[in-house]
Amino acid sequence: MLIPGIVSATFKEKSAEDVIALCLKAGLKAIEWSENWHIAEGDVEEAARIASLTAMNSLSVAAFGSYYRLGEHMDFSSRILCAKALGADVIRIWGGGKPSSELTDCERASLVEEARSISSMAEKDGLTIALEWHKNTVTDTNESGLNFLKEVSMSNFKTLWQPTQVLSIPERIEGLETLQEYLVNLHVYYWDDSGRRPLSEGAEIWREYLDCVSGEHYALLEFVKDNTVEQFLSDAKTLHELIDRS
């Protein structure tokens, strides 16, 4: 089952209250709340306030979208505190800051050890860590991303998925098929070579993606063309249609 929602960074300049109002108007069910844009790093009080607002409006917290990045000696304990205050079960992180092809064996091993360490920290509070599936990180190819998940080998260390531009459509489908045991949530948008496009233009491709997905996951809208409310509402309508047909 897929549950429709939004990544709050889709509307970086809008308040948490406005994001919630838009979700309700669009008939969405969940929000991945983004660090920096809606919850400042370590702001546990604001995380708790947003948790209350989210629950009051009968919405779910899909994840805490942190900007913790492996390999940069960042504080992870503050992310755990915010995730707990927010009521999130998942903390999104980034898999380093270099293309996988440029990582030395030593650098990659260091990222693996760090991922294991923070997974152990999160595990104590029943939290899952999910990698961003993104270019210029350890998940920039299917092979590197899948191997990294296997190398870390922690039951609470998983991944998100999105259709990154550096991979062809067949490569994206292949990757999504092989990631099922590690998959947490999906980030949903449509880009072509010109940039962001209405999700409706990519509906046929997204049906192929969703045919690969099994189990319960949040499908979260992101990267709305021109950042307009009108396009967001149109994309949400397309997302509902995709989910109804999946």
C-alpha positions in Angstrom: 0.0 0.0 0.0 1.2 3.5 -0.9 0.4 6.4 1.3 0.5 9.9 -0.4 2.3 12.7 1.2 4.8 15.5 0.7 8.4 16.5 1.5 8.1 19.7 3.4 11.2 21.2 1.6 9.0 21.3 -1.5 7.7 24.6 0.0 10.8 25.9 1.8 9.5 29.4 2.4 6.1 28.4 3.7 5.4 27.9 7.4 4.7 24.5 8.8 1.0 25.6 9.2 0.9 26.4 5.5 2.4 23.1 4.5 -0.2 21.3 6.6 -3.0 23.3 5.1 -1.8 22.5 1.6 -1.6 18.8 2.5 -5.2 18.8 3.7 -6.4 20.6 0.6 -4.6 18.1 -1.6 -6.0 15.1 0.3 -2.5 14.0 1.3 -1.9 11.9 4.4 1.8 12.4 5.5 4.7 14.8 5.7 8.5 14.3 5.7 9.5 17.3 7.8 12.7 18.8 6.6 15.6 20.0 8.8 16.9 23.5 8.1 13.7 24.6 6.3 11.1 23.8 8.9 13.1 22.5 11.9 16.4 24.1 12.7 19.2 21.7 13.6 18.7 20.6 17.2 15.5 22.6 17.7 13.7 19.9 19.7 11.0 22.4 20.9 10.0 23.3 17.3 10.0 19.6 16.4 7.6 18.9 19.2 5.4 21.8 18.2 5.2 20.5 14.6 4.5 17.0 15.8 1.5 18.3 17.7 0.3 20.3 14.7 0.7 17.3 12.4 -1.2 15.0 14.8 -4.0 17.6 15.4 -4.7 17.6 11.7 -4.7 13.8 11.4 -1.6 13.6 9.3 1.3 11.2 9.7 5.0 12.0 10.0 6.6 10.1 7.2 10.2 10.9 8.2 12.6 13.5 9.6 14.5 14.8 6.6 17.8 15.6 8.2 20.8 17.0 6.4 23.2 14.8 8.3 25.9 13.8 5.8 28.2 10.8 6.3 31.9 11.7 6.3 31.5 15.3 7.6 31.9 14.7 11.3 28.4 16.0 12.1 26.5 15.5 15.3 23.9 12.7 15.0 22.6 12.8 18.6 20.7 16.1 17.9 19.0 14.4 14.9 17.8 11.6 17.1 16.4 14.0 19.7 14.5 16.0 17.0 13.2 12.8 15.3 11.9 11.6 18.7 10.3 14.9 19.4 8.7 14.9 16.0 7.4 11.4 16.4 9.3 10.2 13.3 10.3 6.6 12.9 12.8 7.4 10.1 15.7 9.7 9.8 16.8 10.6 6.3 20.6 11.1 5.9 23.0 11.7 3.0 25.6 9.2 1.8 28.7 11.4 1.9 29.5 14.2 -0.5 31.5 12.5 -3.3 30.6 10.4 -6.3 31.0 6.8 -5.5 33.6 6.4 -8.3 35.8 8.9 -6.5 35.8 7.3 -3.1 39.0 5.4 -2.1 38.6 2.1 -0.4 39.6 3.7 2.8 37.0 6.5 2.5 34.3 4.1 1.7 35.2 1.8 4.6 35.1 4.9 6.9 31.6 5.8 5.6 30.5 2.2 6.3 31.8 2.3 9.9 30.1 5.6 10.5 26.8 4.4 9.1 27.0 1.4 11.5 27.8 3.6 14.4 24.8 5.9 13.9 22.6 3.0 13.1 23.5 1.5 16.5 22.6 4.9 18.1 19.3 5.1 16.3 18.5 1.4 17.1 18.3 2.1 20.8 15.4 4.4 20.2 13.7 2.2 17.6 14.6 4.5 14.7 15.4 3.6 11.1 18.0 5.4 9.1 17.3 5.9 5.4 19.8 7.1 2.8 18.9 9.7 0.3 19.2 8.1 -3.2 21.1 10.8 -4.9 23.9 11.8 -7.4 27.3 12.6 -6.1 26.9 10.3 -3.0 27.4 6.7 -2.3 24.0 5.9 -3.8 24.7 7.5 -7.2 24.6 4.1 -8.9 22.5 1.0 -8.3 25.6 -1.2 -7.7 27.3 1.2 -5.2 24.1 2.0 -3.3 23.1 -1.7 -3.0 26.6 -2.7 -2.0 26.8 0.0 0.6 23.5 -1.2 2.2 24.9 -4.7 2.3 28.3 -3.6 3.7 26.6 -1.7 6.5 24.5 -4.7 7.2 22.3 -3.2 9.9 18.6 -4.1 10.1 17.6 -0.5 10.7 19.8 1.0 7.9 17.7 1.4 4.7 17.1 3.7 1.8 14.7 6.1 0.2 14.4 6.1 -3.6 13.9 8.7 -6.2 14.4 8.8 -10.0 17.8 10.4 -10.2 18.7 12.1 -13.5 22.1 10.4 -13.7 20.4 7.0 -14.3 18.4 6.0 -17.3 14.8 4.9 -16.9 15.7 1.2 -17.3 18.5 1.6 -14.7 16.1 3.3 -12.3 13.6 0.4 -12.7 16.4 -2.2 -12.2 17.6 -0.4 -9.1 14.1 -0.1 -7.6 13.5 -3.8 -8.2 16.7 -4.8 -6.4 16.2 -2.4 -3.4 12.8 -3.8 -2.2 14.1 -5.3 1.0 15.8 -2.0 1.9 13.1 0.5 0.7 11.5 2.8 3.1 9.8 5.7 1.2 9.6 7.2 -2.3 10.2 10.8 -3.4 7.9 11.5 -6.2 8.4 14.0 -9.0 9.0 14.2 -12.7 12.0 15.8 -14.5 13.1 15.7 -18.1 16.2 17.2 -19.7 14.6 20.7 -19.4 14.1 20.4 -15.6 11.0 20.1 -13.5 7.8 19.1 -15.3 4.2 18.4 -14.2 3.9 14.9 -12.7 1.1 14.1 -15.1 3.6 14.2 -18.0 5.6 11.4 -16.2 2.5 9.3 -15.1 3.2 6.5 -17.5 6.8 6.2 -16.3 5.7 6.4 -12.7 3.3 3.5 -13.3 6.3 1.4 -14.3 8.2 2.5 -11.2 5.3 1.7 -8.9 4.8 -1.7 -10.5 8.2 -2.6 -8.9 7.1 -1.6 -5.4 5.6 -3.9 -2.9 4.6 -3.4 0.8 3.6 -0.3 2.6 5.5 2.9 1.8 5.0 6.7 1.8 5.0 8.2 -1.7 6.0 11.8 -1.1 5.7 14.7 -3.6 8.8 16.8 -4.1 10.2 19.3 -6.7 7.0 20.9 -7.9 7.4 22.8 -11.2 7.8 26.6 -10.6 7.1 25.9 -6.9 3.5 26.9 -7.4 0.5 25.8 -5.3 -1.5 25.2 -8.4 1.1 22.8 -9.8 1.4 21.1 -6.4 -2.4 20.5 -6.3 -2.3 19.1 -9.9 0.6 16.8 -9.0 -1.2 15.6 -5.9 -4.2 14.7 -8.1 -1.9 12.7 -10.4 -0.3 11.0 -7.4 -3.7 9.9 -6.1 -4.5 8.5 -9.5 -1.2 6.6 -9.7 -1.8 5.1 -6.3 -5.4 4.1 -7.1 -4.1 2.2 -10.1 -1.1 0.6 -8.5 
